Amino acid sequence: LNRPLCMKYRCNADQNKVQVVISGSQVVTCPYDGAMMNLDGLNVDAKFECPKLATVCPEFICPGNCSGRGYCDYTRVNPRCNCCNPNDNTPMCTNSPPGCKATNGFGG
């Protein structure tokens, strides 16, 4: 196929991934944004491009990637920024200094 398709999708909170519904109960989990996945089961030799997670499942992404002033805590059901300034409660860490060294709790 060399034409656009309108496909249903769902946001899988357990995997923090987009899942595209191919047909009925057949679902493909996108490993990353832009991944090219096979359209198996439709009797066609075609692929589709996985959508951007931030576009279709914005609840899985921290706003503005925390503006580089904190890190996104993905251990929460709804990820949120942990800011460099512990008193900064803004969604994008706009009250924290730029270029600070925030750690993600995993040594990074």
C-alpha positions, 0 to 999 in steps of 0.5 A: 500500500502506498496510501494513508490509512486511518487506524485505531490505536490505544495507549497502553499505560502498563507498557507506556507504549502506543498499540495500533489495532490492525483488525479486530483483536490483532494489536501491534505494540509500537516499540518507538516513535516512527518504527515501521511495522508490518500490517500482518493479517490483512493479506497485503504486503504493507507497513505502517509508521508508528505515531509519536507517543507524545502526540497520541498519548500525551499523558505518558510524557512530561511537559516540555521534557521538563525544560532541561531543568529536571527529569521525568519520573516515569515510575508514576502512573502519570509521569511528572517532572522532578525539578532541580529546585525542590521548591519548583512545582511548575509542570515544566520546571520553569522555576528551576535554574537552566543546566542544573544537574538533576538525577533520575534516581537511576544513576543518570 
